[in-house]
Amino acid sequence: MMLAQATGNLSGNIHIGLAFGGAAIGIGIATAGGVIAMSRNPGMFGKILTFMFVGMALAEGWAVIAWLVVK
């Protein structure tokens, strides 16, 4: 019984780690794309930054939702 509980907790922690790892990768990709876009067209800085932050928030939001579902 104790082994099953420990395995379940470990499995949940692995899923949470994968969810936040995926969010971190998504945020990194969004930041890289935003920086590249701003370097190509500096005049669009405000719009690019806004969309970049929206993408980051969505990536982190889905990770938090996954955390709440697993826990």
BELTAKA-V713429 format. One record per residue. N is the residue number from 1. PHI is phi as a letter, one per 30 degrees, with the letter a starting at -180 (none if undefined). Layout:
n: {N:N}
phi: {PHI:PHI}
This chain:
n: {1:2:3:4:5:6:7:8:9:10:11:12:13:14:15:16:17:18:19:20:21:22:23:24:25:26:27:28:29:30:31:32:33:34:35:36:37:38:39:40:41:42:43:44:45:46:47:48:49:50:51:52:53:54:55:56:57:58:59:60:61:62:63:64:65:66:67:68:69:70:71}
phi: {none:d:d:d:d:d:d:d:d:d:d:d:d:d:d:d:d:d:d:d:d:d:d:d:d:d:d:d:d:d:d:d:d:d:d:d:d:d:d:d:b:d:d:c:e:d:d:d:d:d:d:d:d:d:d:d:d:d:d:d:d:d:d:d:d:d:d:d:d:d:d}
